[in-house]
Amino acid sequence: MEPETVVNEMSVVLVDEQGEFTRRRIGGPKGIDAIVKLLGVSVYDVEETGYPQRMRERIERDRILRKREEQRRRRAAFDRGELPD
C-alpha cells in the first residue's frame, strides 16, 4: 500500500514473483480492506517495509534495457548519417 500524496491517491502495488508489478488507486483506507478480502493477500505499508527487492531489481533491469535500446537506436541513426537530436 502506498500512502496518499499531494500528487497521487492512495494506491496498492501488486508484485509477482518475477518482480513485475501493477499499481492501482484504491480510493482510500476502505480500499485496503476490500483488496485484502478480494485477493486474500497480505498488505504492507511501503513507508514501513519498503518495496520488495524483486520489484526494485526489475525496475533497475528494465531501466538498463531501455537505456541499451536507446543507445542502439542512436547508434543506428548515427550509422545512417543522421545528426543527433
All heavy atoms as an XYZ file, in Angstrom:
700
protein
N       0.839     -1.155      0.000
C       0.000      0.000      0.000
C       0.897      1.235      0.000
O       1.862      1.321      0.738
C      -0.874     -0.035      1.260
C      -1.948      0.989      1.320
S      -1.590      2.539      2.171
C      -0.795      2.122      3.652
N       0.581      2.158     -0.888
C       1.308      3.423     -0.956
C       0.403      4.521     -0.409
O      -0.770      4.587     -0.758
C       1.671      3.756     -2.403
C       2.621      2.777     -3.035
C       2.856      3.075     -4.499
O       1.881      3.303     -5.239
O       4.027      3.070     -4.903
N       0.924      5.371      0.438
C       0.093      6.416      1.033
C      -0.300      7.488      0.019
O       0.327      7.625     -1.039
C       0.998      7.007      2.110
C       2.372      6.758      1.612
C       2.308      5.443      0.877
N      -1.313      8.216      0.358
C      -1.744      9.341     -0.463
C      -0.707     10.450     -0.365
O      -0.114     10.682      0.690
C      -3.090      9.850      0.045
C      -3.663     10.980     -0.755
C      -5.044     11.377     -0.280
O      -5.484     10.899      0.774
O      -5.669     12.187     -0.976
N      -0.465     11.109     -1.486
C       0.438     12.252     -1.519
C      -0.299     13.426     -2.152
O      -1.445     13.287     -2.572
C       1.709     11.950     -2.343
O       1.330     11.768     -3.719
C       2.435     10.726     -1.832
N       0.361     14.543     -2.261
C      -0.239     15.706     -2.904
C      -0.558     15.391     -4.367
O      -1.551     15.853     -4.910
C       0.716     16.923     -2.807
C       0.169     18.099     -3.585
C       0.968     17.284     -1.366
N       0.267     14.559     -4.979
C       0.136     14.256     -6.403
C      -0.697     13.000     -6.674
O      -1.439     12.943     -7.651
C       1.543     14.086     -7.033
C       1.447     13.752     -8.501
C       2.372     15.334     -6.817
N      -0.595     11.982     -5.823
C      -1.233     10.694     -6.080
C      -2.193     10.286     -4.971
O      -1.956     10.571     -3.797
C      -0.164      9.596     -6.218
C       0.752      9.846     -7.387
O       0.309     10.099     -8.492
N       2.041      9.783     -7.137
N      -3.237      9.558     -5.381
C      -4.160      8.989     -4.411
C      -3.521      7.765     -3.759
O      -2.537      7.237     -4.256
C      -5.447      8.530     -5.117
C      -6.265      9.640     -5.709
C      -7.512      9.110     -6.384
O      -8.124      8.148     -5.863
O      -7.873      9.653     -7.438
N      -4.113      7.304     -2.654
C      -3.645      6.076     -2.021
C      -3.763      4.957     -3.057
O      -4.728      4.882     -3.805
C      -4.511      5.748     -0.803
C      -4.049      4.529     -0.050
S      -5.080      4.211      1.407
C      -4.353      5.396      2.527
N      -2.754      4.120     -3.118
C      -2.747      3.067     -4.126
C      -2.171      1.777     -3.549
O      -1.574      1.758     -2.482
C      -1.947      3.502     -5.354
O      -0.626      3.826     -4.999
N      -2.383      0.720     -4.304
C      -1.829     -0.577     -3.947
C      -0.940     -1.019     -5.104
O      -1.232     -0.741     -6.265
C      -2.952     -1.612     -3.660
C      -3.771     -1.909     -4.891
C      -2.396     -2.889     -3.078
N       0.169     -1.653     -4.773
C       1.087     -2.172     -5.785
C       1.102     -3.690     -5.623
O       1.415     -4.202     -4.551
C       2.516     -1.607     -5.610
C       3.455     -2.211     -6.645
C       2.509     -0.106     -5.704
N       0.737     -4.390     -6.692
C       0.769     -5.848     -6.690
C       2.040     -6.278     -7.399
O       2.304     -5.839     -8.518
C      -0.463     -6.405     -7.406
C      -1.805     -5.942     -6.842
C      -2.939     -6.338     -7.768
C      -2.011     -6.498     -5.455
N       2.829     -7.144     -6.746
C       4.129     -7.561     -7.273
C       4.140     -9.075     -7.419
O       3.833     -9.799     -6.469
C       5.277     -7.132     -6.322
C       6.624     -7.498     -6.925
C       5.196     -5.651     -6.010
N       4.489     -9.572     -8.625
C       4.562    -11.019     -8.808
C       5.952    -11.547     -8.460
O       6.827    -10.790     -8.046
C       4.118    -11.428    -10.212
C       5.112    -11.084    -11.319
O       6.244    -10.638    -11.018
O       4.763    -11.261    -12.489
N       6.137    -12.834     -8.630
C       7.398    -13.477     -8.227
C       8.601    -12.998     -9.035
O       9.720    -13.064     -8.565
C       7.269    -14.997     -8.345
C       6.314    -15.584     -7.344
C       6.104    -17.072     -7.539
O       6.600    -17.643     -8.537
O       5.434    -17.672     -6.683
N       8.371    -12.539    -10.277
C       9.474    -12.070    -11.118
C       9.737    -10.576    -10.929
O      10.620    -10.022    -11.563
C       9.174    -12.332    -12.595
C       9.261    -13.792    -13.000
C       8.054    -14.584    -12.524
O       6.931    -14.105    -12.588
N       8.290    -15.784    -12.047
N       8.958     -9.933    -10.077
C       9.176     -8.518     -9.820
C       8.337     -7.595    -10.686
O       8.394     -6.379    -10.531
N       7.562     -8.163    -11.617
C       6.654     -7.310    -12.390
C       5.592     -6.789    -11.442
O       5.194     -7.469    -10.495
C       6.020     -8.093    -13.531
C       6.984     -8.364    -14.656
C       6.263     -8.756    -15.928
O       5.271     -8.102    -16.281
O       6.714     -9.715    -16.549
N       5.126     -5.588    -11.717
C       4.163     -5.007    -10.794
C       3.135     -4.174    -11.528
O       3.327     -3.771    -12.665
C       4.871     -4.151     -9.745
C       5.562     -2.939    -10.312
C       4.921     -1.714    -10.334
C       6.846     -3.031    -10.821
C       5.551     -0.596    -10.858
C       7.485     -1.923    -11.343
C       6.837     -0.703    -11.361
N       2.032     -3.951    -10.850
C       0.998     -3.056    -11.338
C       0.540     -2.204    -10.164
O       0.515     -2.673     -9.030
C      -0.177     -3.816    -11.986
O      -1.073     -2.878    -12.568
C      -0.910     -4.678    -10.987
N       0.233     -0.975    -10.451
C      -0.170     -0.030     -9.414
C      -1.595      0.417     -9.713
O      -1.908      0.775    -10.834
C       0.787      1.161     -9.437
C       0.493      2.252     -8.459
C       1.548      3.355     -8.524
N       2.767      2.924     -7.851
C       3.935      2.723     -8.428
N       4.081      2.908     -9.720
N       4.986      2.348     -7.729
N      -2.449      0.394     -8.688
C      -3.839      0.804     -8.855
C      -4.280      1.670     -7.681
O      -3.948      1.386     -6.534
C      -4.772     -0.413     -8.927
C      -4.516     -1.305    -10.114
C      -4.949     -0.610    -11.408
N      -4.785     -1.478    -12.542
C      -3.752     -1.463    -13.370
N      -2.779     -0.624    -13.161
N      -3.683     -2.268    -14.400
N      -5.062      2.696     -7.982
C      -5.649      3.525     -6.932
C      -6.687      2.691     -6.179
O      -7.368      1.857     -6.775
C      -6.319      4.748     -7.545
C      -5.311      5.725     -8.116
C      -5.991      6.878     -8.791
N      -6.382      6.394    -10.120
C      -7.483      6.746    -10.757
N      -8.318      7.591    -10.231
N      -7.744      6.266    -11.941
N      -6.798      2.918     -4.882
C      -7.756      2.140     -4.097
C      -8.798      3.002     -3.403
O      -9.654      2.488     -2.692
C      -7.054      1.221     -3.070
C      -6.164      2.028     -2.133
C      -6.297      0.126     -3.772
C      -5.559      1.205     -1.016
N      -8.745      4.291     -3.606
C      -9.786      5.163     -3.101
C      -9.796      5.389     -1.606
O     -10.831      5.725     -1.041
N      -8.693      5.188     -0.950
C      -8.620      5.473      0.475
C      -8.512      4.231      1.328
O      -8.453      3.108      0.831
N      -8.511      4.416      2.647
C      -8.304      3.302      3.579
C      -9.318      2.162      3.451
O      -8.974      1.008      3.647
C      -8.409      3.967      4.952
C      -8.041      5.393      4.703
C      -8.550      5.704      3.327
N     -10.553      2.465      3.104
C     -11.543      1.387      2.939
C     -11.164      0.453      1.797
O     -11.521     -0.719      1.798
C     -12.928      1.972      2.728
C     -13.493      2.628      3.959
C     -14.889      3.139      3.721
C     -15.405      3.806      4.994
N     -16.748      4.358      4.810
N     -10.441      0.991      0.832
C      -9.995      0.177     -0.291
C      -9.011     -0.899      0.119
O      -8.941     -1.963     -0.498
N      -8.252     -0.656      1.172
C      -7.299     -1.657      1.668
C      -8.041     -2.906      2.113
O      -7.688     -4.025      1.738
C      -6.461     -1.093      2.833
C      -5.626      0.102      2.350
C      -5.564     -2.175      3.424
C      -4.997      0.887      3.476
N      -9.092     -2.713      2.904
C      -9.878     -3.850      3.376
C     -10.492     -4.618      2.208
O     -10.529     -5.849      2.217
C     -10.974     -3.379      4.331
C     -10.413     -2.749      5.593
O      -9.292     -3.132      5.994
O     -11.091     -1.884      6.171
N     -10.955     -3.895      1.188
C     -11.552     -4.542      0.026
C     -10.528     -5.396     -0.721
O     -10.831     -6.513     -1.145
C     -12.154     -3.493     -0.905
N      -9.305     -4.886     -0.860
C      -8.238     -5.631     -1.548
C      -7.898     -6.903     -0.786
O      -7.775     -7.984     -1.358
C      -6.968     -4.755     -1.720
C      -7.232     -3.617     -2.684
C      -5.770     -5.573     -2.154
C      -7.472     -4.029     -4.107
N      -7.745     -6.789      0.527
C      -7.413     -7.949      1.349
C      -8.506     -9.009      1.226
O      -8.220    -10.187      1.038
C      -7.207     -7.531      2.828
C      -7.125     -8.741      3.724
C      -5.954     -6.682      2.959
N      -9.733     -8.575      1.299
C     -10.864     -9.511      1.220
C     -10.978    -10.130     -0.166
O     -11.147    -11.335     -0.313
C     -12.153     -8.774      1.570
C     -13.347     -9.658      1.743
C     -14.554     -8.813      2.124
C     -15.151     -9.374      3.385
N     -16.339     -8.638      3.820
N     -10.837     -9.309     -1.201
C     -10.986     -9.773     -2.579
C      -9.871    -10.729     -2.991
O     -10.125    -11.789     -3.564
C     -11.019     -8.572     -3.535
C     -11.117     -8.887     -5.023
C     -12.487     -9.466     -5.343
C     -10.867     -7.628     -5.832
N      -8.635    -10.360     -2.697
C      -7.486    -11.148     -3.158
C      -6.949    -12.133     -2.132
O      -6.199    -13.033     -2.477
C      -6.362    -10.208     -3.595
C      -6.688     -9.246     -4.737
C      -5.504     -8.344     -5.015
C      -7.099    -10.003     -5.986
N      -7.288    -11.918     -0.874
C      -6.777    -12.805      0.166
C      -5.267    -12.726      0.317
O      -4.607    -13.750      0.500
N      -4.727    -11.531      0.210
C      -3.280    -11.342      0.322
C      -2.963    -10.435      1.499
O      -3.816     -9.694      1.975
C      -2.686    -10.726     -0.969
C      -2.852    -11.655     -2.145
C      -3.313     -9.374     -1.261
N      -1.736    -10.488      1.945
C      -1.277     -9.576      2.987
C      -0.969     -8.230      2.353
O      -0.543     -8.147      1.208
C      -0.005    -10.115      3.639
O      -0.257    -11.356      4.239
N      -1.199     -7.185      3.104
C      -0.920     -5.837      2.630
C       0.129     -5.218      3.546
O       0.029     -5.301      4.763
C      -2.208     -4.975      2.621
C      -1.893     -3.547      2.229
C      -3.229     -5.569      1.670
N       1.132     -4.608      2.934
C       2.211     -3.978      3.680
C       2.267     -2.498      3.327
O       2.072     -2.123      2.176
C       3.553     -4.634      3.341
C       3.568     -6.106      3.636
C       3.284     -7.027      2.638
C       3.840     -6.570      4.910
C       3.276     -8.386      2.914
C       3.842     -7.928      5.195
C       3.554     -8.826      4.184
O       3.546    -10.167      4.457
N       2.571     -1.689      4.291
C       2.716     -0.259      4.080
C       4.131      0.006      3.588
O       5.113     -0.293      4.271
C       2.451      0.496      5.382
C       2.452      1.996      5.208
O       3.037      2.501      4.227
O       1.868      2.679      6.067
N       4.236      0.565      2.409
C       5.527      0.823      1.783
C       6.400      1.731      2.643
O       7.621      1.602      2.639
C       5.265      1.407      0.379
C       6.238      2.459     -0.034
C       5.231      0.308     -0.635
N       5.793      2.626      3.378
C       6.582      3.523      4.228
C       7.259      2.754      5.358
O       8.295      3.182      5.859
C       5.697      4.619      4.810
C       5.250      5.631      3.776
C       4.468      6.768      4.381
O       3.529      6.503      5.156
O       4.804      7.919      4.089
N       6.696      1.632      5.761
C       7.287      0.837      6.843
C       8.208     -0.256      6.330
O       9.249     -0.513      6.924
C       6.172      0.208      7.679
C       5.346      1.220      8.445
C       4.199      0.578      9.213
O       4.228     -0.653      9.420
O       3.286      1.304      9.602
N       7.829     -0.919      5.246
C       8.578     -2.085      4.777
C       9.450     -1.818      3.561
O      10.346     -2.599      3.267
C       7.617     -3.229      4.411
O       6.786     -2.806      3.325
C       6.763     -3.637      5.586
N       9.160     -0.735      2.822
C       9.844     -0.507      1.558
C       9.259     -1.409      0.488
O       8.381     -2.229      0.750
N       9.744     -1.244     -0.736
C       9.272     -2.076     -1.845
C      10.039     -3.393     -1.845
O      11.205     -3.437     -1.436
C       9.486     -1.348     -3.173
C       8.571     -0.154     -3.335
C       9.025      1.129     -3.063
C       7.256     -0.317     -3.747
C       8.186      2.225     -3.199
C       6.410      0.772     -3.881
C       6.876      2.032     -3.607
O       6.045      3.110     -3.732
N       9.421     -4.470     -2.332
C      10.130     -5.761     -2.381
C      11.396     -5.670     -3.238
O      11.423     -4.971     -4.252
C       9.110     -6.705     -3.032
C       7.784     -6.053     -2.846
C       8.046     -4.581     -2.838
N      12.418     -6.377     -2.823
C      13.697     -6.378     -3.546
C      13.501     -6.790     -4.996
O      14.090     -6.205     -5.901
C      14.701     -7.306     -2.855
C      16.066     -7.322     -3.504
C      16.775     -5.979     -3.420
O      16.610     -5.241     -2.457
N      17.552     -5.657     -4.435
N      12.662     -7.793     -5.251
C      12.464     -8.270     -6.620
C      11.859     -7.175     -7.506
O      12.162     -7.085     -8.685
C      11.613     -9.533     -6.642
C      10.197     -9.363     -6.146
C       9.470    -10.714     -6.046
N       8.118    -10.550     -5.580
C       7.735    -10.440     -4.309
N       8.663    -10.500     -3.359
N       6.467    -10.295     -3.984
N      11.032     -6.318     -6.920
C      10.456     -5.199     -7.671
C      11.528     -4.165     -7.989
O      11.621     -3.681     -9.121
C       9.327     -4.557     -6.875
C       8.694     -3.369     -7.536
S       7.420     -2.702     -6.452
C       7.099     -1.137     -7.258
N      12.358     -3.846     -7.020
C      13.435     -2.876     -7.244
C      14.416     -3.391     -8.300
O      14.875     -2.644     -9.160
C      14.150     -2.570     -5.930
C      13.261     -1.837     -4.939
C      14.029     -1.285     -3.762
N      14.886     -2.235     -3.106
C      14.577     -2.930     -2.014
N      13.411     -2.778     -1.435
N      15.443     -3.755     -1.481
N      14.730     -4.690     -8.243
C      15.634     -5.278     -9.230
C      15.015     -5.244    -10.619
O      15.704     -4.981    -11.611
C      15.985     -6.709     -8.836
C      16.898     -6.790     -7.636
C      17.058     -8.194     -7.072
O      16.372     -9.138     -7.561
O      17.859     -8.351     -6.130
N      13.711     -5.503    -10.712
C      13.027     -5.475    -12.004
C      13.041     -4.067    -12.597
O      13.298     -3.880    -13.787
C      11.591     -5.970    -11.826
C      10.765     -5.984    -13.089
C      11.375     -6.983    -14.067
N      10.624     -7.044    -15.295
C      10.048     -8.138    -15.738
N      10.126     -9.257    -15.062
N       9.403     -8.123    -16.866
N      12.781     -3.076    -11.771
C      12.800     -1.684    -12.230
C      14.181     -1.323    -12.764
O      14.312     -0.715    -13.827
C      12.367     -0.732    -11.100
C      10.874     -0.915    -10.803
C      12.687      0.718    -11.452
C      10.413     -0.230     -9.531
N      15.217     -1.709    -12.041
C      16.589     -1.417    -12.475
C      16.927     -2.157    -13.766
O      17.519     -1.580    -14.684
C      17.582     -1.786    -11.371
C      19.028     -1.527    -11.724
C      19.354     -0.057    -11.965
O      18.542      0.816    -11.624
O      20.445      0.217    -12.510
N      16.544     -3.426    -13.855
C      16.801     -4.220    -15.065
C      16.091     -3.588    -16.275
O      16.689     -3.432    -17.339
C      16.323     -5.654    -14.842
C      16.648     -6.608    -15.942
C      16.373     -8.070    -15.570
N      15.104     -8.295    -14.914
C      14.937     -8.669    -13.639
N      15.995     -8.868    -12.872
N      13.741     -8.866    -13.127
N      14.839     -3.187    -16.103
C      14.088     -2.557    -17.192
C      14.719     -1.221    -17.594
O      14.773     -0.885    -18.777
C      12.627     -2.346    -16.796
C      11.848     -3.654    -16.706
O      12.359     -4.695    -17.166
O      10.724     -3.618    -16.165
N      15.216     -0.460    -16.611
C      15.874      0.813    -16.905
C      17.122      0.584    -17.748
O      17.364      1.292    -18.736
C      16.241      1.536    -15.604
C      16.834      2.919    -15.826
C      17.437      3.488    -14.563
N      18.628      2.762    -14.141
C      19.838      2.873    -14.714
N      20.009      3.673    -15.731
N      20.865      2.188    -14.266
N      17.900     -0.419    -17.395
C      19.121     -0.737    -18.150
C      18.769     -1.158    -19.573
O      19.410     -0.723    -20.539
C      19.933     -1.836    -17.430
C      20.549     -1.270    -16.150
C      21.002     -2.427    -18.349
C      21.132     -2.320    -15.223
N      17.743     -1.985    -19.731
C      17.339     -2.430    -21.068
C      16.838     -1.268    -21.921
O      17.144     -1.193    -23.115
C      16.269     -3.524    -20.970
C      16.753     -4.845    -20.380
C      15.588     -5.810    -20.199
C      17.844     -5.464    -21.236
N      16.077     -0.348    -21.317
C      15.613      0.834    -22.058
C      16.797      1.698    -22.488
O      16.837      2.193    -23.622
C      14.654      1.667    -21.209
C      13.250      1.163    -21.190
C      12.283      2.175    -20.592
N      12.701      2.710    -19.312
C      12.467      2.142    -18.126
N      11.818      1.000    -18.061
N      12.877      2.711    -17.018
N      17.781      1.856    -21.610
C      18.963      2.661    -21.923
C      19.755      2.015    -23.065
O      20.191      2.712    -23.989
C      19.850      2.801    -20.684
C      21.018      3.721    -20.869
C      21.779      3.910    -19.576
C      22.964      4.835    -19.761
N      23.701      5.026    -18.515
N      19.910      0.693    -23.020
C      20.630     -0.002    -24.091
C      19.898      0.160    -25.428
O      20.529      0.372    -26.466
C      20.778     -1.481    -23.763
C      21.803     -1.762    -22.704
C      21.888     -3.231    -22.418
N      22.792     -3.489    -21.313
C      22.873     -4.651    -20.689
N      22.115     -5.665    -21.057
N      23.713     -4.805    -19.692
N      18.570      0.049    -25.396
C      17.786      0.197    -26.623
C      17.928      1.603    -27.188
O      18.069      1.782    -28.395
C      16.320     -0.135    -26.368
C      15.453     -0.046    -27.599
C      15.929     -0.925    -28.745
O      16.435     -2.034    -28.499
O      15.797     -0.489    -29.906
N      17.917      2.593    -26.327
C      18.102      3.974    -26.768
C      19.495      4.154    -27.380
O      19.651      4.817    -28.412
C      17.908      4.939    -25.595
C      18.211      6.381    -25.905
C      17.322      6.992    -26.967
O      16.245      6.431    -27.254
O      17.717      8.026    -27.540
N      20.498      3.545    -26.783
C      21.854      3.626    -27.335
C      21.924      2.947    -28.700
O      22.574      3.463    -29.617
C      22.861      2.993    -26.376
C      23.091      3.815    -25.132
C      23.901      3.071    -24.083
O      23.989      1.840    -24.091
N      24.481      3.827    -23.162
N      21.249      1.801    -28.860
C      21.223      1.112    -30.157
C      20.525      1.977    -31.214
O      20.986      2.083    -32.346
C      20.498     -0.230    -30.042
C      21.369     -1.361    -29.564
C      20.675     -2.698    -29.777
N      19.672     -2.941    -28.762
C      19.893     -3.556    -27.607
N      21.099     -3.996    -27.315
N      18.926     -3.745    -26.747
N      19.428      2.616    -30.814
C      18.682      3.474    -31.725
C      19.540      4.658    -32.176
O      19.604      4.979    -33.363
C      17.405      3.971    -31.055
C      16.484      4.738    -31.975
C      15.351      5.407    -31.222
N      15.812      6.461    -30.333
C      16.217      7.669    -30.713
N      16.249      7.980    -31.992
N      16.603      8.578    -29.836
N      20.230      5.279    -31.228
C      21.090      6.417    -31.566
C      22.261      5.991    -32.458
O      22.642      6.712    -33.379
C      21.619      7.076    -30.299
C      20.568      7.843    -29.569
C      21.099      8.385    -28.265
N      20.260      9.478    -27.847
C      20.697     10.600    -27.339
N      21.985     10.788    -27.151
N      19.866     11.544    -26.988
N      22.822      4.818    -32.156
C      23.946      4.319    -32.960
C      23.499      4.042    -34.390
O      24.198      4.381    -35.356
C      24.536      3.052    -32.325
C      25.689      2.459    -33.081
C      26.831      3.434    -33.110
N      27.886      2.934    -33.969
C      29.115      3.352    -33.932
N      29.470      4.273    -33.069
N      30.008      2.856    -34.738
N      22.310      3.448    -34.546
C      21.786      3.162    -35.881
C      21.551      4.463    -36.641
O      21.871      4.557    -37.838
C      20.499      2.350    -35.784
N      21.023      5.462    -35.975
C      20.799      6.761    -36.618
C      22.131      7.385    -37.021
O      22.268      7.929    -38.128
C      20.023      7.692    -35.691
N      23.123      7.301    -36.153
C      24.452      7.829    -36.449
C      25.054      7.119    -37.661
O      25.612      7.754    -38.558
C      25.362      7.680    -35.234
C      26.749      8.185    -35.459
C      27.018      9.548    -35.420
C      27.792      7.300    -35.719
C      28.315     10.010    -35.622
C      29.081      7.752    -35.930
C      29.348      9.114    -35.881
N      24.912      5.781    -37.693
C      25.440      4.994    -38.805
C      24.762      5.353    -40.129
O      25.369      5.227    -41.197
C      25.307      3.500    -38.529
C      26.256      3.017    -37.433
O      27.205      3.781    -37.089
O      26.038      1.904    -36.903
N      23.520      5.793    -40.070
C      22.796      6.219    -41.266
C      23.146      7.653    -41.655
O      22.670      8.169    -42.654
C      21.288      6.119    -41.048
C      20.760      4.700    -40.958
C      19.235      4.666    -40.984
N      18.630      5.492    -39.919
C      18.281      5.061    -38.710
N      18.488      3.803    -38.381
N      17.718      5.884    -37.854
N      23.970      8.302    -40.841
C      24.392      9.661    -41.121
C      23.452     10.733    -40.602
O      23.558     11.892    -40.970
N      22.527     10.342    -39.758
C      21.606     11.313    -39.173
C      22.279     12.020    -38.016
O      23.024     11.424    -37.248
C      20.336     10.610    -38.699
C      19.571      9.917    -39.815
C      18.418      9.090    -39.306
O      18.069      9.170    -38.113
O      17.856      8.338    -40.108
N      22.017     13.300    -37.894
C      22.573     14.076    -36.798
C      21.808     13.788    -35.520
O      20.604     13.590    -35.547
C      22.515     15.572    -37.130
C      23.337     16.014    -38.336
C      23.095     17.489    -38.606
C      24.812     15.763    -38.074
N      22.507     13.790    -34.378
C      21.812     13.557    -33.104
C      20.854     14.693    -32.786
O      21.018     15.820    -33.253
C      22.930     13.475    -32.082
C      24.141     14.022    -32.740
C      23.936     13.968    -34.218
N      19.860     14.379    -31.948
C      18.851     15.376    -31.549
C      19.458     16.481    -30.756
O      20.314     16.416    -30.001
C      17.759     14.719    -30.708
C      16.985     13.694    -31.518
O      17.048     13.750    -32.751
O      16.322     12.840    -30.909
